[in-house]
Amino acid sequence: MTTLFLACVVFVGSHLLLSHPLRAKLVKAVGELPFMGVYSLVALVSFVWIVVTFRAVQPQAPLWVAGDALWALASLIMLLAAVLLMGSFIRNPALPAPNAAALAALEPKGVFTITRHPMMWSFMLWAMAHSLVSPRPAVLVLSAAMGGLALIGSLGQDAKKAALMGAAWRDYMARTSFIPFAKGAKFPGTHALGGGFVVWLAVSWAHPLFGGPIAGIWRWL
């Protein structure tokens, strides 16, 4: 558990440092492509470290028993996470893109009417759902790391985009919500809804193949 905690700290800390305070200095020093290579290598190595140490943790008793009600809630949360994730790949001004300012100027549609950070919230919801139904210490540490990284990363993304794009991003923030559904929501889009449902079905079906319990709707079929 100590090694797992350390691996999570290194993964989260290095990601945040390289994404925000050190990024500009390192890009200036070594160039964009070498920086991306270093960034990807550090992320991959630290993530593999997390996976290896997580799998090495001895069996642990859950802190509470997850009954059908919690499993149903977690399944719905994961469905929402899948919908947000699939929708986040289309016209997302938060992603690195030369036309980000133009995308931010558009009327928010789809999952962006739910939250302006659908990808980050999909990771936070993943962490929440897994904490509910698998409340073992190792899972809670891993979920806290991934959910915390997504939360801090989305806040940092707002600050970075506001600095880069100025009024364009501040106006986008005023027209969108950070917290899902805080400003209502509209239809998330066929791609997000349909694609998210398919991904949710497939991933929950494959859950036991990765060593997890039967998940999603498959628990009741």
C-alpha contacts under 8 A as a table, 3 or more apart, distances in Angstrom:
res1	aa1	res2	aa2	distance
1	M	4	L	4.95
1	M	5	F	6.08
1	M	53	T	7.95
1	M	57	V	6.54
1	M	138	A	6.67
2	T	5	F	5.13
2	T	6	L	6.21
3	T	6	L	4.99
3	T	7	A	6.05
3	T	53	T	6.65
4	L	7	A	5.03
4	L	8	C	6.19
4	L	50	I	6.08
4	L	53	T	5.39
4	L	54	F	6.15
4	L	138	A	7.65
5	F	8	C	5.16
5	F	9	V	6.23
5	F	141	V	6.77
5	F	142	L	7.97
6	L	9	V	5.05
6	L	10	V	6.21
7	A	10	V	5.16
7	A	11	F	6.14
7	A	46	S	6.44
7	A	47	F	7.85
7	A	49	W	6.15
7	A	50	I	5.40
7	A	53	T	7.86
8	C	11	F	5.06
8	C	12	V	6.02
8	C	46	S	7.84
8	C	50	I	6.34
8	C	141	V	7.94
8	C	142	L	6.91
8	C	145	A	6.01
9	V	12	V	5.31
9	V	13	G	5.66
9	V	145	A	7.49
10	V	13	G	5.14
10	V	14	S	5.72
10	V	46	S	6.65
11	F	14	S	5.50
11	F	15	H	6.07
11	F	43	A	6.51
11	F	46	S	5.16
11	F	47	F	6.40
12	V	15	H	5.20
12	V	16	L	6.19
12	V	145	A	6.69
12	V	146	M	7.72
12	V	149	L	5.92
13	G	16	L	5.28
13	G	17	L	6.06
14	S	17	L	5.13
14	S	18	L	5.93
14	S	42	V	7.47
14	S	43	A	7.62
15	H	18	L	5.37
15	H	19	S	5.88
15	H	39	Y	7.84
15	H	43	A	6.80
16	L	19	S	5.08
16	L	20	H	6.05
16	L	21	P	7.90
16	L	149	L	7.70
16	L	153	G	7.00
17	L	20	H	5.55
17	L	21	P	5.57
17	L	22	L	5.68
17	L	23	R	7.44
18	L	21	P	6.72
18	L	22	L	5.17
18	L	23	R	5.08
18	L	39	Y	6.78
19	S	22	L	7.02
19	S	23	R	5.61
20	H	23	R	5.52
20	H	24	A	7.71
20	H	156	G	7.34
20	H	160	K	7.67
21	P	24	A	7.22
22	L	25	K	5.52
22	L	26	L	6.07
23	R	26	L	5.32
23	R	27	V	6.00
24	A	27	V	5.21
24	A	28	K	6.12
25	K	28	K	5.18
25	K	29	A	6.16
26	L	29	A	4.93
26	L	30	V	5.97
26	L	31	G	7.34
26	L	35	F	6.57
27	V	30	V	5.45
27	V	31	G	4.61
27	V	32	E	5.11
27	V	34	P	7.98
27	V	35	F	5.78
28	K	31	G	5.70
28	K	32	E	7.76
30	V	34	P	6.17
30	V	35	F	6.44
31	G	34	P	5.77
31	G	35	F	6.15
32	E	35	F	5.19
32	E	36	M	6.20
33	L	36	M	5.12
33	L	37	G	6.26
34	P	37	G	4.98
34	P	38	V	6.29
35	F	38	V	5.14
35	F	39	Y	6.00
36	M	39	Y	4.92
36	M	40	S	5.96
37	G	40	S	5.24
37	G	41	L	6.12
38	V	41	L	5.10
38	V	42	V	6.10
39	Y	42	V	5.34
39	Y	43	A	6.17
40	S	43	A	5.11
40	S	44	L	6.01
41	L	44	L	5.12
41	L	45	V	6.04
42	V	45	V	5.31
42	V	46	S	6.05
43	A	46	S	5.38
43	A	47	F	5.96
44	L	47	F	5.13
44	L	48	V	6.08
45	V	48	V	5.21
45	V	49	W	6.19
46	S	49	W	4.95
46	S	50	I	6.35
47	F	50	I	5.03
47	F	51	V	6.36
48	V	51	V	5.03
48	V	52	V	6.12
49	W	52	V	5.23
49	W	53	T	6.12
50	I	53	T	5.32
50	I	54	F	5.87
51	V	54	F	5.15
51	V	55	R	6.18
52	V	55	R	5.34
52	V	56	A	6.30
53	T	56	A	4.95
53	T	57	V	6.45
54	F	57	V	5.49
54	F	138	A	6.84
57	V	138	A	7.34
60	Q	136	R	6.09
60	Q	137	P	7.32
61	A	136	R	6.25
62	P	65	V	6.74
62	P	134	S	6.70
62	P	135	P	5.07
62	P	136	R	4.52
62	P	137	P	7.61
63	L	135	P	5.54
63	L	136	R	6.14
63	L	137	P	7.88
64	W	135	P	6.56
65	V	133	V	7.82
66	A	69	A	7.75
66	A	70	L	5.69
66	A	71	W	6.66
66	A	132	L	7.13
66	A	133	V	5.14
66	A	134	S	7.36
67	G	70	L	5.58
67	G	71	W	6.33
68	D	71	W	4.98
68	D	72	A	5.99
69	A	72	A	5.17
69	A	73	L	6.25
70	L	73	L	5.04
70	L	74	A	6.02
70	L	132	L	6.66
70	L	133	V	6.43
71	W	74	A	5.05
71	W	75	S	6.00
71	W	132	L	7.89
71	W	133	V	6.14
71	W	215	A	7.87
71	W	216	G	7.53
72	A	75	S	5.06
72	A	76	L	6.33
72	A	216	G	7.44
73	L	76	L	5.23
73	L	77	I	6.23
73	L	129	A	7.87
74	A	77	I	4.97
74	A	78	M	6.13
74	A	128	M	7.88
74	A	129	A	4.57
74	A	130	H	7.28
74	A	132	L	6.78
74	A	133	V	7.02
75	S	78	M	5.09
75	S	79	L	6.23
75	S	129	A	7.40
75	S	215	A	7.41
75	S	216	G	4.99
75	S	217	I	7.39
76	L	79	L	4.99
76	L	80	L	6.34
77	I	80	L	5.18
77	I	81	A	6.20
77	I	125	L	6.31
77	I	126	W	7.56
77	I	129	A	6.25
78	M	81	A	4.81
78	M	82	A	6.13
78	M	125	L	6.71
78	M	126	W	6.11
78	M	129	A	6.58
78	M	200	W	7.05
79	L	82	A	5.12
79	L	83	V	6.30
79	L	196	G	6.85
79	L	197	F	6.56
79	L	200	W	5.71
80	L	83	V	5.09
80	L	84	L	6.17
80	L	122	S	7.53
80	L	196	G	7.81
81	A	84	L	5.17
81	A	85	L	6.08
81	A	121	W	7.08
81	A	122	S	4.12
81	A	123	F	7.20
81	A	125	L	5.85
81	A	126	W	6.58
81	A	196	G	7.97
82	A	85	L	5.07
82	A	86	M	6.17
82	A	122	S	6.66
82	A	196	G	4.52
82	A	197	F	6.99
82	A	199	V	6.55
82	A	200	W	5.96
83	V	86	M	5.34
83	V	87	G	6.15
83	V	111	V	7.88
83	V	188	P	7.82
83	V	192	A	4.98
83	V	193	L	5.38
83	V	194	G	7.89
83	V	195	G	7.05
83	V	196	G	4.06
83	V	197	F	6.85
84	L	87	G	5.20
84	L	88	S	6.02
84	L	111	V	5.98
84	L	118	P	4.92
84	L	119	M	6.21
84	L	121	W	7.45
84	L	122	S	5.86
84	L	192	A	6.75
84	L	196	G	7.46
85	L	88	S	5.17
85	L	89	F	7.25
85	L	118	P	6.15
85	L	119	M	4.91
85	L	122	S	5.65
85	L	192	A	7.66
85	L	196	G	7.33
86	M	89	F	6.09
86	M	191	H	7.17
86	M	192	A	4.95
86	M	193	L	7.96
86	M	195	G	6.30
86	M	196	G	5.68
87	G	90	I	5.95
87	G	110	G	7.04
87	G	111	V	5.76
87	G	118	P	7.40
87	G	188	P	7.27
87	G	189	G	7.47
87	G	191	H	6.72
87	G	192	A	4.31
87	G	193	L	7.86
87	G	196	G	7.99
88	S	91	R	7.57
88	S	92	N	5.98
88	S	111	V	7.01
88	S	112	F	7.85
88	S	117	H	7.77
88	S	118	P	5.54
88	S	119	M	5.46
89	F	92	N	6.24
91	R	103	L	6.32
92	N	95	L	5.78
92	N	100	A	7.62
92	N	103	L	7.02
93	P	96	P	7.51
93	P	97	A	7.26
93	P	99	N	7.78
93	P	100	A	4.50
93	P	101	A	6.91
93	P	103	L	5.37
93	P	104	A	5.49
94	A	100	A	7.11
94	A	116	R	7.90
94	A	117	H	7.36
94	A	157	Q	7.30
94	A	161	K	7.52
95	L	100	A	7.51
96	P	100	A	7.22
97	A	100	A	5.28
98	P	101	A	7.90
99	N	102	A	5.31
99	N	103	L	6.34
100	A	103	L	5.06
100	A	104	A	6.12
101	A	104	A	5.06
101	A	105	A	6.32
101	A	165	M	6.63
101	A	168	A	6.17
101	A	169	W	7.27
102	A	105	A	5.17
102	A	106	L	6.79
103	L	106	L	5.40
104	A	107	E	7.87
104	A	108	P	7.96
104	A	168	A	6.65
104	A	169	W	6.53
104	A	172	Y	5.70
105	A	168	A	6.65
105	A	172	Y	6.82
108	P	112	F	5.51
108	P	113	T	5.66
108	P	175	R	7.73
108	P	176	T	7.29
109	K	112	F	5.51
109	K	113	T	5.56
109	K	186	K	7.45
109	K	188	P	7.32
110	G	113	T	5.84
110	G	114	I	7.62
110	G	186	K	6.55
110	G	187	F	5.83
110	G	188	P	3.76
110	G	189	G	5.04
110	G	192	A	7.74
111	V	114	I	5.20
111	V	115	T	6.57
111	V	116	R	7.83
111	V	118	P	6.56
111	V	185	A	7.88
111	V	186	K	7.83
111	V	187	F	7.67
111	V	188	P	4.64
111	V	189	G	7.31
111	V	192	A	7.47
112	F	115	T	5.01
112	F	116	R	4.93
112	F	117	H	7.36
112	F	118	P	6.83
112	F	176	T	7.17
112	F	188	P	7.87
113	T	116	R	7.23
113	T	176	T	6.51
113	T	177	S	7.53
113	T	181	F	7.75
113	T	183	K	7.67
113	T	184	G	7.17
113	T	185	A	4.96
113	T	186	K	6.02
113	T	188	P	7.65
114	I	118	P	7.71
114	I	176	T	7.81
114	I	177	S	6.86
114	I	179	I	7.95
114	I	180	P	5.04
114	I	181	F	4.92
114	I	182	A	7.56
114	I	183	K	7.31
114	I	184	G	6.61
114	I	185	A	4.88
114	I	186	K	7.32
114	I	188	P	7.93
115	T	118	P	5.72
115	T	176	T	6.40
115	T	177	S	4.95
115	T	178	F	5.32
115	T	179	I	6.09
115	T	180	P	4.82
115	T	181	F	6.79
116	R	173	M	7.64
116	R	176	T	5.86
116	R	177	S	5.97
116	R	178	F	5.92
117	H	120	M	5.48
117	H	121	W	6.17
117	H	154	S	6.67
117	H	178	F	6.70
118	P	121	W	5.11
118	P	122	S	6.08
119	M	122	S	5.13
119	M	123	F	6.75
120	M	123	F	5.31
120	M	124	M	6.43
120	M	150	A	5.06
120	M	151	L	6.93
120	M	153	G	7.70
120	M	154	S	6.32
121	W	124	M	4.83
121	W	125	L	5.95
121	W	150	A	7.08
121	W	151	L	7.65
121	W	180	P	8.00
122	S	125	L	5.16
122	S	126	W	6.12
123	F	126	W	4.96
123	F	127	A	6.30
123	F	146	M	6.94
123	F	147	G	6.09
123	F	150	A	6.32
124	M	127	A	5.13
124	M	128	M	6.26
124	M	146	M	7.15
124	M	147	G	4.33
124	M	148	G	7.47
124	M	150	A	6.17
124	M	151	L	7.00
125	L	128	M	4.92
125	L	129	A	6.07
125	L	147	G	7.62
126	W	129	A	5.29
126	W	130	H	6.25
126	W	143	S	7.93
126	W	147	G	7.72
127	A	130	H	5.39
127	A	131	S	6.15
127	A	143	S	4.49
127	A	144	A	6.83
127	A	146	M	6.58
127	A	147	G	5.36
128	M	131	S	5.20
128	M	132	L	6.35
128	M	143	S	7.17
128	M	147	G	7.59
129	A	132	L	5.24
129	A	133	V	6.64
130	H	133	V	5.50
130	H	134	S	5.62
130	H	135	P	7.56
130	H	139	V	7.39
130	H	143	S	7.10
131	S	134	S	5.44
131	S	135	P	5.18
131	S	136	R	7.95
131	S	139	V	6.66
131	S	140	L	5.68
131	S	143	S	6.55
132	L	135	P	6.11
134	S	139	V	6.67
135	P	139	V	6.44
135	P	140	L	6.18
136	R	139	V	5.31
136	R	140	L	6.16
137	P	140	L	5.08
137	P	141	V	6.17
138	A	141	V	5.23
138	A	142	L	6.24
139	V	142	L	5.10
139	V	143	S	5.89
140	L	143	S	5.04
140	L	144	A	5.92
141	V	144	A	5.17
141	V	145	A	6.22
142	L	145	A	5.14
142	L	146	M	6.28
143	S	146	M	5.22
143	S	147	G	5.79
144	A	147	G	5.19
144	A	148	G	5.57
145	A	148	G	5.19
145	A	149	L	5.98
146	M	149	L	5.15
146	M	150	A	6.27
147	G	150	A	5.17
147	G	151	L	6.21
148	G	151	L	5.06
148	G	152	I	6.05
149	L	152	I	5.32
149	L	153	G	5.66
150	A	153	G	4.97
150	A	154	S	6.01
151	L	154	S	5.33
151	L	155	L	6.42
152	I	155	L	5.17
152	I	156	G	6.05
153	G	156	G	4.98
153	G	157	Q	5.91
154	S	157	Q	4.83
154	S	158	D	6.33
155	L	158	D	5.22
155	L	159	A	6.53
156	G	159	A	5.07
156	G	160	K	6.05
157	Q	160	K	5.05
157	Q	161	K	5.91
158	D	161	K	5.26
158	D	162	A	6.02
158	D	169	W	7.95
159	A	162	A	5.17
159	A	163	A	6.27
160	K	163	A	5.15
160	K	164	L	6.21
161	K	164	L	5.00
161	K	165	M	5.63
161	K	166	G	7.41
161	K	169	W	6.29
162	A	165	M	5.30
162	A	166	G	4.81
162	A	167	A	7.22
162	A	168	A	7.77
162	A	169	W	5.28
162	A	170	R	6.06
163	A	166	G	5.55
165	M	168	A	5.65
165	M	169	W	5.65
166	G	169	W	5.82
166	G	170	R	6.43
167	A	170	R	4.96
167	A	171	D	5.87
168	A	171	D	5.35
168	A	172	Y	6.31
169	W	172	Y	4.84
169	W	173	M	6.11
170	R	173	M	5.01
170	R	174	A	6.29
171	D	174	A	5.06
171	D	175	R	6.43
172	Y	175	R	5.17
172	Y	176	T	6.20
173	M	176	T	5.20
173	M	177	S	6.89
173	M	178	F	7.94
174	A	177	S	7.62
176	T	183	K	7.14
177	S	180	P	6.58
177	S	181	F	7.29
177	S	182	A	5.98
177	S	183	K	5.93
178	F	182	A	7.64
179	I	182	A	5.64
180	P	183	K	7.85
181	F	184	G	4.65
181	F	185	A	5.76
185	A	188	P	7.93
188	P	192	A	6.08
188	P	193	L	6.34
189	G	192	A	5.36
189	G	193	L	6.01
190	T	193	L	5.22
190	T	194	G	5.58
190	T	195	G	7.67
191	H	194	G	5.42
191	H	195	G	5.33
191	H	196	G	7.66
192	A	195	G	5.30
192	A	196	G	5.46
193	L	196	G	5.20
193	L	197	F	6.08
194	G	197	F	5.20
194	G	198	V	6.32
195	G	198	V	5.19
195	G	199	V	6.12
196	G	199	V	5.09
196	G	200	W	5.94
197	F	200	W	5.03
197	F	201	L	6.16
198	V	201	L	5.16
198	V	202	A	6.10
199	V	202	A	5.10
199	V	203	V	5.89
200	W	203	V	5.40
200	W	204	S	5.96
200	W	216	G	7.89
201	L	204	S	5.40
201	L	205	W	6.04
201	L	216	G	7.36
201	L	217	I	7.71
202	A	205	W	5.13
202	A	206	A	6.16
203	V	206	A	5.04
203	V	207	H	6.00
204	S	207	H	5.05
204	S	214	I	7.24
204	S	215	A	5.07
204	S	216	G	5.31
204	S	217	I	7.74
204	S	218	W	7.34
205	W	208	P	7.32
205	W	214	I	7.23
205	W	215	A	6.85
205	W	216	G	7.51
205	W	218	W	6.53
206	A	209	L	5.28
206	A	210	F	7.05
207	H	210	F	5.58
207	H	211	G	6.92
207	H	212	G	5.31
207	H	213	P	6.49
207	H	214	I	6.24
207	H	215	A	6.44
208	P	211	G	5.04
208	P	212	G	4.60
208	P	213	P	5.30
208	P	214	I	5.68
208	P	215	A	7.95
209	L	212	G	7.11
214	I	218	W	6.52
214	I	219	R	5.67
215	A	218	W	5.96
215	A	219	R	5.66
216	G	219	R	6.09
217	I	220	W	5.81
217	I	221	L	6.79
218	W	221	L	5.07
